[in-house]
Structure formats: structure tokens, C-alpha cells
Amino acid sequence: MREILHVQAGQCGNQIGSKFWEVVCDEHGIDQSGKYTGNSDLQLERVNVYYTEASCGRFVPRAVLMDLEPGTMDSVKTGPFGQIFRPDNFVFGQSGAGNNWAKGHYTEGAELIDSVLDVVRKEAENCDCLQGFQVCHSLGGGTGSGMGTLLISKVREEYPDRMMLTFSVFPSPKVSDTVVEPYNATLSVHQLVENADECMVLDNEALYDICFRTLKLSTPSFGDLNHLISTTMSGVTCCLRFPGQLNSDLRKLAVNLIPFPRLHFFMVGFAPLTSRGSQQYRALTVPELTQQMWDAKNMMCAADPRHGRYLTASAMFRGKMSTKQVDEQMINVQNKNSSYFVEWIPNNVKSSVCDIPPSGLSMASTFIGNSTSIQEMFHRVSEQFTAMFRRKAFLHWYTGEGMDEMEFTEAESNMNDLVSEYQQYQDATVEGDEDYEDDEEGFHGEEDEDM
């Protein structure tokens, strides 16, 4: 079966990751000790995608957990699902990366990376037919960004033909944890552009907004944000884990969503998002889901799709519903908002349907869009980067770990290139439009004469 190997790096990655496993365990009816307690054969049919079965009938996640300090790992171990992971798959250092990308990528991380790769190799050898890797990390810190991108490039070397999917939490504009976030993020994007196949872009601020506005939580915790992320993550892969009418896997997703190899940064959304109080008053219908899913307020990163155009998009519906209705709704969205889709990729919205809804809902949908408006986010980080880099602020932390200023300049220009590529395709139109229209006008004229 097409297995996916999950890697979580750094504090943020481990917290998102552990929430994700809670969701997936719940969907497959696996309890905290790894025993199956579900009630449907469908839960077990493709449980191998994320789990390996141990000799005593326990299901063990195909997960590798890495960090440069033991703190977060300990809290994962003592958390509700801490006992389900294979103890050898916790790989951690003692020193911490101190929010320093260079430490994660070149010094501390480089010392630990071989032991991480050993674990990854073991897990990969356990797979029947490995489909790809999914990496959870943030781009603002040191471990998730520096060591996360180091791992991605090393895995890329060893498994060049496997998909590499990342869930990357970008530093958000208003909520900043550390002052050097723009440095770390820019250096990471520089790596992700080259080495990842698909990047799901997440953003704390957008997640806060969703919790605050839509879910009506007055004081959202990181747990709430991570729960949002994990439902989306499970939605992306549900077609692999359950039977459905229209299946999609990581590779099909990539083929359908990436028109140009560098433009693989996606916005994600999820529906239905309703506050706990009003949940029972909302009818879940395909039109309702579709409407909410395309809503800008639903996007989990701080870029507004209305400021750009969609190159491609993909929707994954879950639950018992008619495929015909799904297709009609999707065509409907495209026809009504045709100006927001590039006209030089016809039929650029793909949908897939999976029969099993997430627990507690009768139907749900996950949205993945490749929109040119995501350049707003890169542009914002780039501006913050330039402001500091111009004065060489904080650079000694990086050069002290053996980095060169040249690398910063390269990363900066690579990110700016990415922004201008997005802009170029946003402005692009179908070639030869003008002549075409002239011909048509002439044609009408002739008709009139005949009459």
C-alpha cells in the first residue's frame, strides 16, 4: 500500500504533528495504546498508509520525531498519544538551536541529522511501496526551519523519486515570536523552492482569525490552532486512507496543482468551520461546503486570494454525496468567478470524493489552491528581511556558525524571483487575444451585410 512517512521537526512541528496523530488515530479507530477499537472494516482497509502493524496487533505510526532540545519531545511522550510512537523514533539533541537557522542547518543540526536519517531509512525499508514524505515544521525558528530543510535536502538525495510534501508554518505579520524570523524564513524558502514538491502554507495569524471570527473562540490556544491544521492534514490524505469514488494521492495532487515547478506553495482551507454553539443549526450541504471552502476568510495563510488569481485548485470532499453535485458546484464557482482563475489553464479545478467523513461530521471538504496572491506573504517576509539585512542586524549569530553573507543575498534574490514569477503569471493572458477579437468583429459585420 502507498505508505506516507511522517516527519516532525522542532517545537512547532512536534506540536502540530502530535495533534495530527490524534486526529488520524481517531479516524482509524485506534486508541492511545495502538490497539484497534473501531467498528468498521473501512478503517482497517488501508490503515497501512500511516501505520505499521506490530507483532502483537498494535498499530504504530510511521512517524519520525526530531528536535534539538528534549523539552517538546517530553511533552509529546507524556501527552495522550505519547505511548503510541516507537521509542527509537524520537531523535533529539540537548543544546537547542536558539531560533538560529545556521545552528539547525550547519552546526547542531548537522551533528544530529545522520541519526535522524538512520531512523528514516529504517522506516522507509519497512514500507511496501513508499509514496512520499510529509514534513511538519515552522519556518520562523531554528530547528524546524534549519534542520527541517536540511532533512528535506538529504531525503531528496536519497529518495529522489518520492514525493516531498511539507506543512510549513510561516511567520505571521502581527504575531512574531522572534526578531530573526524573516532571516530564518527566507533561508528556508530558498531551500523549499528547490527541494520540496508541495508546500502547504500555514500561518498563525490566519489561524487565529479563523478561531476568533468563525469559531468564536475568545482566547484561542495553540492547541486550537493545531487542531485546525491537523483536520486539514487529515483531509489532504483521506483519499489515500479510505476508499472513495474519485481518489487522489500526493503525486496526482502535484500533477494537477503545479503548472510550473517552482510555484508549489499552496493555500489550504477546510469546511465546515462552525462555532460549537451554532453547529446544530447549520445544514451541511455540498453548496454550503463549497461556498465556505472558497471563502477568503477560510484560508489558513495570510494572503487574500481575491488579490491574485488561481492557477489551479483542488477540492477534496468527504462524506456520502453525489459526485455529480460536487462537479456542478465546482463548475458553478468557476463560472461565477472566472476573473479569479487564469484563463490559460482551462478546467483548472480538480475535485475528489472520499466516502468516509471525519469523525463527528456528516460531510466535510478540504481545499488546496495554488494562487498567485500567495506572493503577498513572500513579499512581506522579504521586506522585513531586507530592512534588517541592509543594516546587517543580527548577522553575527549566523556568520558565527560558519555562514557567509553571500548565502543571505542568494536567498533574498531567490525569494524575490519567486514573487516576480507569481506576478508574471498573474498578469499573463492568452497570447493573440487581440487579433482574435478583431476577426470576430469583422465576421459580424459581414453577416449584417448579407441581411
Buried (B, 14 or more C-beta within 10 A) or exposed (E): BBBBBBBBBBBBBBBBBBBBBBBBBBBBBBBBEBEBEBEEEBBBBBBBBBBBBEEEEBBBBBBBBBBBBBEBBBBBBEBEBBEBBBEEBBBBBEEBBBBBBBBBBBBBBBEBBEEBBEBBEEBBEEBEEBBBBBBBBBBBBBBBBBBBBBBBBBBBEEBEEBBBBBBBBBBBBEEBBBEBBBBBBBBBBBBBBBBBBBBBBBBBBBBBBBBBEBBEBEEBEBEBBBBBBBBBBBBBBBBBBBEBBBBBBBBBBBEBBBBEEEBBBBBBBBBBBBEEEEEEEEEBBBEBBBBBBBBBEBBBBBBBBEBBBBBBBBBBBBBEBEBEBBBBBBEEBBEEBEEBBBEEBEEBBBBBBBBBBBEEBEBBBBBBBBBBBBBBBBBBBBEBBBEBBEEEEBBEBBBEBEBEEEBBEEBBEBBBEBBEBBBEBBEBEEEEEEEEEEEEEEEEEEEEEEE
